[in-house]
């Protein structure tokens, strides 16, 4: 029987019960993928991050309750929070190595953490009819990134009021669909529906902002932006476009510390 430290962290928020919860398992060495998938399913959160030391850096991977994913922002933020707050990691920056997304850096600045992620590449796309039916309203613009669709609407109220048919969204081949619009109090708002990875609506999605940031930066003519994800839990993000990289800043708080046996 192996004992593993487990933390549950609310990311992109400064309060417990806000933002997006993620589990973080700090390992000495990699477990079998099947075991990590079972742990993520047992945790039953949007994502569980697993980290393993690699010299002064860490390797990282992420699982939803059903699949391993290419990139997860909020669980990376949560993992960095755990290493800074609970393991005594001394440097102000942590380098994570992902086998699917390359080098990811998280920098600590007082109580804020900044993710440094690769930017997504967007191309205009036809709007899948299933999305229009599922959401009940056609978007003004539609784009396709590496894994997700991005649908642009005219107002924050549009994004707030969606009550989508998740089963219908699940029929489109994509990790998920991001719906976004100009914000009333922030530069832009969004929501993210991703049933194909086992999550009807993700509360706050760092990886989706690698898609959102280049779009809104070009549209608004600015590099620095404030964003809000309008799930029930909500989340606040400070976003910056830096060429082929994006910086996403948020806070995180620990909800739970424990130990699991596998």
N, C-alpha and C positions, 0 to 999 in steps of 0.2 A: 504493500500500500504506500503510495507516494502522497506527501502533503504539499500543497501548493498555496502560496499566499494569493488571496483574492481581494480586490478592492472594487467598490462601485462608486463611480464619480459622476456628478452632474456637470456636463461641459457646456461652454458658451453661456454661462450664467454666473451670478455672484450669490445665488441662494439655492439651498437644497429644495428639491421638488420643481426646479426650473430647468431650462435648457434640455439637453439630451443625455440620458443616462447611458453609461458604458461600463462594462466590467473590464478589469485589467488583471491579467495573470502574469506575475513575474516569475520566470522559469530559470533554472540553471542550464538546461539544455532542452532542445526541441522535443516535444511529444509527437506521437504519430498524428497525422492529420485527422484520422478518424476520431481519436480521443479529443482533440481540440474542438472538432465539430460537435461532439457529444456534450462537452462542457458548455459551449455556446448555446446549444439547444436547451440544456438544463438551466442556464442563466436566464434564457428567454428575454434578453434585451436586444435592442436593434443591433448592437455589435459587442463582441468581446475581443479585446486586443491581447495578444500574447507577445511578450518581449523576452529576449535572451541576450545577455551581455556578449559584446564582440569587441574586445580590447576596451578602449575608453568609450566606445559607441554601443549601440544596441541594434539587433535585428528585430523586426516587427512584422506581424501579420494580423489579419482581422477576419473574424467569422460572424455572420449573422446566425440566427437559429437554424438556417437551412444550407448556407453556402459560404465558402471563402470568397472575399471580395478583393478587387484590385487596389482600392484606396478607401480610407475612412478618416475623415478629418477630426470628427469629435472624439473618436476613440484614441487617435494619436495625441490630441490635446490632453485627454484623460490619462494616457500612459505617461506623458511628460510630467503632468501634475503629480502622479504617484511617485515617480523617480525623484523629483525635486523635493516633495513634501515628506515622503515616508521612507526613502532609502538613503538619504543623505548625499545625493548626487551634488557635487560641489560646483561644477562649472555652470556658467549662465546659459550654455547652449548644449542641447543634446542632438546628436546625429543618429537618426534611425535609418537602417538599411532595409528596404522592402524588395523582395524578389520580384514583385509585380510592378512597382512604381519607382524604383531607384532610391536615390538619397532624399530623405525628408529631414528637415531641421526644425527644431522648436527652441525658441529663445525666450528666456524668462526676463521680464522687466517689472520688478516689484511683484504685484499680484496678477499681472497679465502675462499671457503666453501667446507667442506669435508663431504660427505655422508658416513654413516656407515650402510651397508645393509647386509642382509643374502646372503650367496653365493648360487648360483644355483647348482644343481646336474646334471651332464652330463652322458649320456649313449650313446655308439655307436648305430647308427640307420641306417636302410636302407634309401637310398635317394629316396624320392617320385619322380616318373617319371615326375610328373607335374612341379617340380622345375627345373629339367634338361631341359625340353622343354621351360619353361618360361624364364630361364636365358640363354639358348643357350650353356651351358657348364657344364659338370659334375664336381662335386667337388672332391678334393683329399680325403677328410674325411667328414663324416656327423655324427652329434650328435643330441640328443634330450634332452632338458632341461624340466623344469616344464611346460613352456608354449610355448617355441619357438624351432625351429630347428636352428642348427648352421652348416653352410657349409663352409669348409676351402678350399681356393684356393692358388695357388702358388705365385701370385704376386699382388702388389698394382694395376697394370694396369688392371688385371682381374676385380677387385672390382670397379674401376673407370668406366670401359667401359660397365657395365651391363645396359641394357635398357629393363627391364623385362616385361613380359606379366602379369600385375597385376591381371587381371581376372582369369588367370590360377593359380596363386599363391593362390588366394582366394578359390580354390577348395580343398585345403589341410586343414585338421582339426588341426589348431594351431593358436596361437595369431599372429605369424609371422615367418619370416625366416631372420636370420642374415647371411650375407656373410662377410667373413673376410680373411685377408692374412697378411703376414709380410709387414711392412711399409718401405718406402724408407727413410723417415726422422724420423720416430717414430718406436716404437717396433711393433705395429700392427695397422691395419686400418680395418674399417668395414662400412657396410651400413645395414639398417634394413627396410624391407618391411612388412607391417602389415595391409593388407586390411580388415581382419576380425574384426578389431576394428575401421574401418572407416578411416584409414590413409594409403595412397598408399606407401609413404616413409616417415619415421620419421626423422627429421633433425639430432637430437642428442639424444641418448637413454640411460639414466643411467641404467635402469633395464636390458637392453641387456648386459651391461658390467658385471653384476653379473654372466652371462654365459661366456662371453669372458675372464674375468680375470683368472678364474681357469685353463682354457684351455691353454692360452698363458703363464701363470706362469710356468706350468709344462713343456711346450714345450721349453721355453727359459731358464728355470732354474733360474728365478729371481722373487722376490716378488714385486719389484717396477717397474712400466712400464709407458711409455708415449703412449697415444693412440689418434687417430684422426678418427672421423666419417666423411665419404667423401660424405655427401649430398651437395647440392648446397650451403647451408648456412654454412656448416662445423662446427665442434666443436672440442675442445681440452680438453682432460681428463688426469689427473694423477691418476694412478690406483695402488692399493696395495692389495695383498692377505694376510689375517690374519686368517688362519685356516678356521673356519666356517663363517667368515665375510669378506666382502670386503670394502675397502675405495676408494671412487671416489671423486676426487677433481676438482673443476672448479670455474669459476667466473660467475657473473650474473650482468645484468644492467637493470634498469627500463626503459621501453618504454612509458608506459601510466599509469596514475592514474585517476580514475573516480568513478562514483556511478551509480548503476543500481537500477531500481524500479521493484519489483515483487509483 
